[in-house]
Amino acid sequence: MDDSKQAQMHPTHLTRTVVKHAAAAAVHYSGLRRGFAAARRVACGGRRVLILGYHRVVPDFEREAAQSIPGGIISIQTFQRQLESVARAGYEFAPLGQAVEVLTRQRTSKKDLCVLTFDDGYRDVYRHAFPFLRSKGIPATFYLPAGLIGTQRRLDHDRLYHLFGIAKRARLQPKIDELPPETATLMLAAMGQGKAVPAALDDYIGDVPSDALRFAIELLAARLGEAPEPAWGELMNWEEARRISAAGYELGAHTLEHVVLTLEGPTRIDHEIRGSKELIERETGSPVRHFSYCNGWYSEQLVHRVARMGFQSAVTTEDFPNRLGENPFTLKRKVLWEDFSTGLFGQYSPALTSCCVDDVFRMVGLGHPVSGNRKQRFASEAQWRLLDNRSVSRPSLDKTGSLPFAVEGETA
Ligand SMILES: [Zn+2]
């Protein structure tokens, strides 16, 4: 049984799930949701702008979720049904640029708007979502980790998830005593103890600067004697990105190497933001106007920098409603995957989906969105200047520099 299934079996979780499903059905089928939608529209300044975020779109959810991180995956069928539910809820699909103009009060809209966005540049999105969207004339924005496009590299969270799978199957023992607490939590999760692996991975990636993370992955792969790249999780290449752009779709920047910028210094930040914009523009010949923060995390400093570099907007993963007149560099977004629309018996639930896009759960106190606003790790200008002048040394795996696993023949 996987971690998510175990969590679902817990009595408290089960009760909450049943309540949520029953509430969704009551609100959806009684027509009450129109009242929720109207109230939300007024609270947002007269128009709702819903931005949806997706990561991977695959033919078979169950099969894909068995080998990779389930939380970013949706099946083609559920994806298409969600878009039908969105349209039925009264939203009109709009390009991001148009929605930003409505949010910044440069134009008005007769209907509520829904914007589709895809993060991370996965090839399955190109294969399965893009043809559908094009055939229906539905606009979307695709945020690319530009430096990884056209390479065989996978995203770091996919590489770690893959390596943990290998370590777990080999029954390696994590060296808990020698590790800093955040790494120890991750290693215990990897071995099936404590937190679910995807949650522990999120916490870890949200704590370790990019270079240290890469080094840890390479070291772990070397010690396991395995390549760090899983067979799954392929990203699109530039030819595919150019086809998306040529079809009139917008490509946005998502850093060069998928870096959580709140953990980095100013030189790296500028390099990742400007570099990703310039690389996509050079490869496609189209302007890049929109940015997506990795992990959805931003800071005051980052917002200023993105705004100064010629972008029109930046998206977070904060599941709050967008209000007219708010900062376009901290756009709120609802990130969806298969589970959002899965009913109690595993079937597609139009009631759950419509309550989700109408934000009913949050309005009745069932949802608890997380803020993406973080403290910049090296916050003061003096620290930033110092970092700019310092040559960056090769980081160690963790505070002790030790390996996270005892490999066969070693004592833990
Ligand atoms: Zn991402």
Residues whose N, C-alpha, C, O or C-beta is under 5 A from the ligand:
A	BS01	ZN	D119 D120 C294 N295
